[in-house]
Amino acid sequence: MANNGVEMLIDAIARNSAIVLSLPSAGMLRHHKSRFLSDAPDGFWVEAAAGDRALVDELIAKQSAVGVSFRAGPQKVSFVVPILKRDPEFRVNAQTVVEAVQLTFPAEVKAIQRRSNYRVRVPEDSELSLRVWRIAEHFFLTDKPMASQELLAKIRDISIGGLGVTLLPKGEEPPKVLAGERLRVSLRYRELDELILEGRVRYLPQPKNDGPIRAGIQFKKLENDLEGRQNLACLTRIVGELQREEVRRTRLGIKVA
């Protein structure tokens, strides 16, 4: 059981957070918007799916597990538990009475990080080009980087928060880069001017051989000053146009490599 997931659940119950209650029925799931109501000695209460009383009573009788999921910041938290009982007149406060069900406290809570920015795939024939250099912490982005520090990189996907890339070997030498390393990122797209951004290597799995490496690059936050906001607007335009192109390709049945 993940402690952070349990802590997020306890906090969500205390804050009466919104949830999705998923009830199994005939091999499918019926999803209902609900909310946490309060804790209880042997579980907690949530607002019931009033339109599915018969199904809820059947699940209670069989002690079948139901699903609960909710958002906690950038994470999606989920678990499955049986329903203990149903109360048609659960008193929330002096003025409010609702139908509610009591659930047992879960033995396992899953918390999954979700991306805050939509990533759009970049096809091989895209007009977006990329160049990446390793740079020192004191390096100014406006300075010309050393050619020897350039990484051969192929872009896979992009969002306003970062890039997914494939780092390629230089001849027989594997890509030389470290997790957390500072990068100078150059993007060119159609008629737009070159966009220079600062990035960090945030995802770098151990290579199985001396071949290409799939890696992630996270952009430095761009909205802190005028130049940053201008770069963010340009990046948002690029991602938006690529997303529209992705939708067009999907409708036409064109596969993105």
PAZADO-163041 format. One record per residue (C-alpha): residue number from 0; residue in one letter; z, y, x. Coordinates in Angstrom, 3 decimals, m for minus. Layout:
+-----+---+----------+----------+----------+
!   k ! r !        z !        y !        x !
+-----+---+----------+----------+----------+
! NUM ! A !        Z !        Y !        X !
...
+-----+---+----------+----------+----------+
***
This chain:
+-----+---+----------+----------+----------+
!   k ! r !        z !        y !        x !
+-----+---+----------+----------+----------+
!   0 ! M !    0.000 !    0.000 !    0.000 !
!   1 ! A !   m1.056 !    3.335 !    1.436 !
!   2 ! N !    1.849 !    5.756 !    1.563 !
!   3 ! N !   m0.378 !    8.814 !    1.199 !
!   4 ! G !   m1.921 !    7.349 !   m1.983 !
!   5 ! V !    1.510 !    6.655 !   m3.465 !
!   6 ! E !    2.665 !   10.182 !   m2.621 !
!   7 ! M !   m0.449 !   11.640 !   m4.256 !
!   8 ! L !    0.200 !    9.553 !   m7.361 !
!   9 ! I !    3.841 !   10.688 !   m7.612 !
!  10 ! D !    2.750 !   14.309 !   m7.169 !
!  11 ! A !   m0.003 !   13.939 !   m9.782 !
!  12 ! I !    2.441 !   12.503 !  m12.327 !
!  13 ! A !    4.817 !   15.412 !  m11.729 !
!  14 ! R !    1.964 !   17.905 !  m12.238 !
!  15 ! N !    0.566 !   16.163 !  m15.355 !
!  16 ! S !   m2.818 !   15.873 !  m13.647 !
!  17 ! A !   m5.967 !   14.907 !  m15.527 !
!  18 ! I !   m7.103 !   11.304 !  m15.141 !
!  19 ! V !   m9.819 !    8.914 !  m16.272 !
!  20 ! L !   m8.444 !    5.859 !  m18.073 !
!  21 ! S !  m10.871 !    2.909 !  m17.906 !
!  22 ! L !  m10.426 !    0.100 !  m20.446 !
!  23 ! P !  m12.212 !   m3.247 !  m19.966 !
!  24 ! S !  m14.128 !   m4.447 !  m23.010 !
!  25 ! A !  m16.747 !   m7.207 !  m23.291 !
!  26 ! G !  m17.513 !   m7.157 !  m19.590 !
!  27 ! M !  m17.864 !   m3.367 !  m19.512 !
!  28 ! L !  m15.546 !   m0.383 !  m19.094 !
!  29 ! R !  m14.779 !    2.296 !  m21.649 !
!  30 ! H !  m13.847 !    5.525 !  m19.880 !
!  31 ! H !  m11.512 !    8.039 !  m21.526 !
!  32 ! K !  m10.323 !   11.447 !  m20.360 !
!  33 ! S !   m6.541 !   11.437 !  m20.220 !
!  34 ! R !   m3.603 !   12.899 !  m18.305 !
!  35 ! F !   m0.283 !   11.924 !  m16.824 !
!  36 ! L !    2.603 !   12.762 !  m19.163 !
!  37 ! S !    5.801 !   11.747 !  m17.375 !
!  38 ! D !    7.394 !    9.124 !  m15.188 !
!  39 ! A !    9.530 !    6.261 !  m16.513 !
!  40 ! P !   12.090 !    3.826 !  m15.027 !
!  41 ! D !    9.523 !    1.019 !  m14.743 !
!  42 ! G !    6.270 !    2.972 !  m14.691 !
!  43 ! F !    4.828 !    6.160 !  m16.152 !
!  44 ! W !    3.243 !    7.495 !  m19.331 !
!  45 ! V !   m0.324 !    8.697 !  m19.876 !
!  46 ! E !   m2.062 !   10.042 !  m22.937 !
!  47 ! A !   m3.636 !    7.172 !  m24.897 !
!  48 ! A !   m7.255 !    6.592 !  m25.858 !
!  49 ! A !   m6.636 !    7.236 !  m29.568 !
!  50 ! G !  m10.077 !    6.008 !  m30.599 !
!  51 ! D !   m9.489 !    2.577 !  m29.022 !
!  52 ! R !   m6.099 !    1.596 !  m30.494 !
!  53 ! A !   m7.203 !   m1.951 !  m31.327 !
!  54 ! L !   m8.527 !   m2.489 !  m27.801 !
!  55 ! V !   m5.357 !   m1.024 !  m26.270 !
!  56 ! D !   m3.168 !   m3.352 !  m28.346 !
!  57 ! E !   m5.319 !   m6.318 !  m27.299 !
!  58 ! L !   m5.006 !   m5.368 !  m23.628 !
!  59 ! I !   m1.221 !   m5.077 !  m24.020 !
!  60 ! A !   m1.026 !   m8.508 !  m25.608 !
!  61 ! K !   m3.109 !  m10.095 !  m22.854 !
!  62 ! Q !   m1.543 !   m7.964 !  m20.093 !
!  63 ! S !   m5.053 !   m7.144 !  m18.868 !
!  64 ! A !   m5.388 !   m4.565 !  m16.097 !
!  65 ! V !   m6.828 !   m1.114 !  m16.827 !
!  66 ! G !   m8.178 !    1.380 !  m14.312 !
!  67 ! V !   m6.800 !    4.832 !  m13.541 !
!  68 ! S !   m8.515 !    7.397 !  m11.312 !
!  69 ! F !   m7.926 !   11.073 !  m10.535 !
!  70 ! R !   m8.786 !   13.748 !   m8.002 !
!  71 ! A !   m6.358 !   14.941 !   m5.353 !
!  72 ! G !   m8.061 !   17.687 !   m3.363 !
!  73 ! P !  m11.013 !   16.146 !   m1.490 !
!  74 ! Q !   m9.853 !   12.606 !   m2.311 !
!  75 ! K !  m10.406 !   10.285 !   m5.230 !
!  76 ! V !   m7.359 !    8.156 !   m6.002 !
!  77 ! S !   m7.629 !    4.957 !   m8.044 !
!  78 ! F !   m5.662 !    1.840 !   m8.965 !
!  79 ! V !   m5.469 !   m0.901 !  m11.615 !
!  80 ! V !   m2.356 !   m1.832 !  m13.601 !
!  81 ! P !   m1.489 !   m3.460 !  m16.956 !
!  82 ! I !   m0.317 !   m1.487 !  m19.982 !
!  83 ! L !    3.329 !   m2.113 !  m20.927 !
!  84 ! K !    3.358 !   m0.597 !  m24.400 !
!  85 ! R !    1.923 !    2.037 !  m26.732 !
!  86 ! D !    3.865 !    4.842 !  m28.388 !
!  87 ! P !    2.011 !    6.497 !  m31.304 !
!  88 ! E !    4.430 !    9.451 !  m31.286 !
!  89 ! F !    5.320 !   10.213 !  m27.695 !
!  90 ! R !    7.135 !   13.538 !  m27.497 !
!  91 ! V !    5.821 !   15.699 !  m24.667 !
!  92 ! N !    8.120 !   18.604 !  m25.556 !
!  93 ! A !    9.786 !   20.159 !  m28.585 !
!  94 ! Q !    6.432 !   21.275 !  m30.016 !
!  95 ! T !    4.003 !   18.541 !  m28.885 !
!  96 ! V !    3.726 !   14.888 !  m29.886 !
!  97 ! V !    0.828 !   12.701 !  m28.706 !
!  98 ! E !   m0.144 !    9.045 !  m28.676 !
!  99 ! A !    0.672 !    7.567 !  m25.263 !
! 100 ! V !    0.713 !    4.333 !  m23.292 !
! 101 ! Q !    3.148 !    3.302 !  m20.596 !
! 102 ! L !    1.680 !    1.786 !  m17.427 !
! 103 ! T !    3.412 !   m0.089 !  m14.627 !
! 104 ! F !    3.650 !    1.509 !  m11.196 !
! 105 ! P !    0.785 !    0.120 !   m9.054 !
! 106 ! A !    1.306 !   m2.245 !   m6.150 !
! 107 ! E !   m1.734 !   m0.737 !   m4.396 !
! 108 ! V !   m3.191 !    2.768 !   m4.511 !
! 109 ! K !   m6.593 !    3.563 !   m3.006 !
! 110 ! A !   m7.375 !    7.079 !   m1.781 !
! 111 ! I !  m10.989 !    7.685 !   m0.769 !
! 112 ! Q !  m12.205 !   10.830 !    0.964 !
! 113 ! R !  m15.119 !   12.417 !   m0.823 !
! 114 ! R !  m17.588 !   14.883 !    0.591 !
! 115 ! S !  m17.182 !   18.443 !   m0.603 !
! 116 ! N !  m20.837 !   19.272 !    0.125 !
! 117 ! Y !  m23.932 !   17.533 !   m1.176 !
! 118 ! R !  m25.968 !   15.896 !    1.598 !
! 119 ! V !  m29.719 !   15.755 !    1.180 !
! 120 ! R !  m31.813 !   13.241 !    3.101 !
! 121 ! V !  m34.446 !   14.683 !    5.427 !
! 122 ! P !  m37.764 !   12.750 !    5.457 !
! 123 ! E !  m39.666 !   12.259 !    8.691 !
! 124 ! D !  m42.464 !   14.569 !    7.536 !
! 125 ! S !  m40.068 !   17.403 !    6.693 !
! 126 ! E !  m40.730 !   20.919 !    7.987 !
! 127 ! L !  m37.118 !   21.105 !    9.178 !
! 128 ! S !  m36.773 !   20.710 !   12.952 !
! 129 ! L !  m33.598 !   20.300 !   14.990 !
! 130 ! R !  m32.482 !   20.855 !   18.576 !
! 131 ! V !  m28.945 !   20.215 !   19.844 !
! 132 ! W !  m27.188 !   21.061 !   23.119 !
! 133 ! R !  m23.766 !   20.167 !   24.469 !
! 134 ! I !  m21.947 !   23.392 !   25.380 !
! 135 ! A !  m18.648 !   24.388 !   26.967 !
! 136 ! E !  m15.825 !   25.966 !   24.965 !
! 137 ! H !  m16.443 !   29.396 !   26.570 !
! 138 ! F !  m20.229 !   29.323 !   26.027 !
! 139 ! F !  m21.772 !   32.098 !   23.879 !
! 140 ! L !  m24.157 !   30.768 !   21.250 !
! 141 ! T !  m26.591 !   33.605 !   21.932 !
! 142 ! D !  m26.966 !   32.529 !   25.577 !
! 143 ! K !  m29.756 !   30.186 !   26.664 !
! 144 ! P !  m28.357 !   26.671 !   27.139 !
! 145 ! M !  m29.185 !   24.414 !   30.079 !
! 146 ! A !  m32.079 !   22.023 !   29.494 !
! 147 ! S !  m30.064 !   19.183 !   30.997 !
! 148 ! Q !  m27.456 !   19.588 !   28.240 !
! 149 ! E !  m29.921 !   19.063 !   25.404 !
! 150 ! L !  m29.494 !   15.940 !   23.309 !
! 151 ! L !  m32.497 !   14.174 !   21.839 !
! 152 ! A !  m31.603 !   14.177 !   18.165 !
! 153 ! K !  m33.351 !   13.093 !   15.003 !
! 154 ! I !  m31.994 !   14.553 !   11.766 !
! 155 ! R !  m31.169 !   12.156 !    8.912 !
! 156 ! D !  m29.440 !   14.356 !    6.347 !
! 157 ! I !  m28.019 !   17.844 !    5.989 !
! 158 ! S !  m25.496 !   19.798 !    3.914 !
! 159 ! I !  m23.994 !   23.263 !    4.255 !
! 160 ! G !  m21.092 !   21.533 !    6.033 !
! 161 ! G !  m22.957 !   19.547 !    8.649 !
! 162 ! L !  m25.636 !   17.099 !    9.725 !
! 163 ! G !  m26.167 !   13.391 !    9.989 !
! 164 ! V !  m28.213 !   12.675 !   13.114 !
! 165 ! T !  m29.490 !    9.855 !   15.272 !
! 166 ! L !  m28.989 !   10.543 !   18.979 !
! 167 ! L !  m31.752 !    9.020 !   21.101 !
! 168 ! P !  m31.669 !    7.831 !   24.727 !
! 169 ! K !  m33.337 !    9.891 !   27.452 !
! 170 ! G !  m35.474 !    7.310 !   29.157 !
! 171 ! E !  m33.072 !    4.533 !   30.116 !
! 172 ! E !  m29.967 !    6.721 !   29.789 !
! 173 ! P !  m27.939 !    6.418 !   26.570 !
! 174 ! P !  m26.904 !    9.632 !   24.770 !
! 175 ! K !  m24.064 !   11.365 !   26.609 !
! 176 ! V !  m21.730 !   12.955 !   24.071 !
! 177 ! L !  m18.049 !   12.772 !   23.151 !
! 178 ! A !  m16.272 !   12.916 !   19.803 !
! 179 ! G !  m15.018 !   16.460 !   19.197 !
! 180 ! E !  m17.464 !   17.973 !   21.682 !
! 181 ! R !  m18.781 !   21.470 !   20.975 !
! 182 ! L !  m22.493 !   21.764 !   20.204 !
! 183 ! R !  m25.158 !   24.432 !   19.856 !
! 184 ! V !  m27.383 !   23.567 !   16.886 !
! 185 ! S !  m30.819 !   25.112 !   16.353 !
! 186 ! L !  m32.605 !   24.706 !   13.007 !
! 187 ! R !  m36.119 !   25.874 !   12.141 !
! 188 ! Y !  m37.549 !   25.622 !    8.648 !
! 189 ! R !  m40.923 !   26.913 !    7.486 !
! 190 ! E !  m41.183 !   30.682 !    7.782 !
! 191 ! L !  m37.454 !   31.256 !    8.316 !
! 192 ! D !  m36.155 !   32.548 !   11.632 !
! 193 ! E !  m34.376 !   30.172 !   13.961 !
! 194 ! L !  m30.867 !   29.464 !   12.711 !
! 195 ! I !  m28.266 !   29.009 !   15.478 !
! 196 ! L !  m25.005 !   27.337 !   14.465 !
! 197 ! E !  m21.902 !   26.023 !   16.214 !
! 198 ! G !  m21.010 !   22.425 !   15.554 !
! 199 ! R !  m18.642 !   19.634 !   16.560 !
! 200 ! V !  m19.222 !   15.923 !   16.903 !
! 201 ! R !  m17.032 !   14.519 !   14.126 !
! 202 ! Y !  m18.340 !   10.992 !   13.648 !
! 203 ! L !  m19.336 !    8.968 !   16.687 !
! 204 ! P !  m19.091 !    5.169 !   16.416 !
! 205 ! Q !  m19.025 !    3.042 !   19.517 !
! 206 ! P !  m22.602 !    2.079 !   20.441 !
! 207 ! K !  m23.393 !   m1.635 !   20.464 !
! 208 ! N !  m25.947 !   m1.175 !   23.250 !
! 209 ! D !  m27.734 !    1.594 !   25.134 !
! 210 ! G !  m29.942 !    2.439 !   22.150 !
! 211 ! P !  m29.751 !    5.220 !   19.522 !
! 212 ! I !  m26.402 !    6.347 !   18.096 !
! 213 ! R !  m25.849 !    7.503 !   14.525 !
! 214 ! A !  m23.496 !   10.479 !   14.594 !
! 215 ! G !  m22.144 !   13.269 !   12.425 !
! 216 ! I !  m22.023 !   16.971 !   13.265 !
! 217 ! Q !  m19.695 !   19.344 !   11.431 !
! 218 ! F !  m20.602 !   23.039 !   11.331 !
! 219 ! K !  m18.047 !   25.697 !   12.129 !
! 220 ! K !  m17.016 !   27.606 !    8.988 !
! 221 ! L !  m19.616 !   30.279 !    8.342 !
! 222 ! E !  m18.085 !   32.677 !    5.808 !
! 223 ! N !  m15.587 !   34.442 !    8.098 !
! 224 ! D !  m17.802 !   37.435 !    8.961 !
! 225 ! L !  m21.088 !   39.121 !    8.000 !
! 226 ! E !  m23.198 !   37.076 !   10.405 !
! 227 ! G !  m21.522 !   33.892 !    9.232 !
! 228 ! R !  m22.216 !   34.711 !    5.584 !
! 229 ! Q !  m25.853 !   35.456 !    6.415 !
! 230 ! N !  m26.177 !   32.124 !    8.205 !
! 231 ! L !  m24.505 !   30.387 !    5.259 !
! 232 ! A !  m27.006 !   31.956 !    2.853 !
! 233 ! C !  m29.904 !   30.789 !    5.036 !
! 234 ! L !  m28.458 !   27.288 !    5.344 !
! 235 ! T !  m27.866 !   27.124 !    1.587 !
! 236 ! R !  m31.520 !   28.035 !    1.008 !
! 237 ! I !  m32.697 !   25.283 !    3.360 !
! 238 ! V !  m30.494 !   22.643 !    1.727 !
! 239 ! G !  m31.541 !   23.810 !   m1.744 !
! 240 ! E !  m35.261 !   23.574 !   m0.974 !
! 241 ! L !  m34.840 !   20.141 !    0.610 !
! 242 ! Q !  m32.879 !   18.983 !   m2.421 !
! 243 ! R !  m35.645 !   20.135 !   m4.766 !
! 244 ! E !  m38.162 !   18.332 !   m2.581 !
! 245 ! E !  m36.001 !   15.195 !   m2.713 !
! 246 ! V !  m35.958 !   15.343 !   m6.528 !
! 247 ! R !  m39.745 !   15.811 !   m6.593 !
! 248 ! R !  m40.263 !   12.803 !   m4.313 !
! 249 ! T !  m37.946 !   10.680 !   m6.438 !
! 250 ! R !  m39.888 !   11.529 !   m9.601 !
! 251 ! L !  m43.157 !   10.665 !   m7.860 !
! 252 ! G !  m41.719 !    7.440 !   m6.453 !
! 253 ! I !  m42.133 !    8.545 !   m2.832 !
! 254 ! K !  m39.685 !    6.761 !   m0.535 !
! 255 ! V !  m37.707 !    8.864 !    1.926 !
! 256 ! A !  m37.541 !    7.150 !    5.319 !
+-----+---+----------+----------+----------+
***
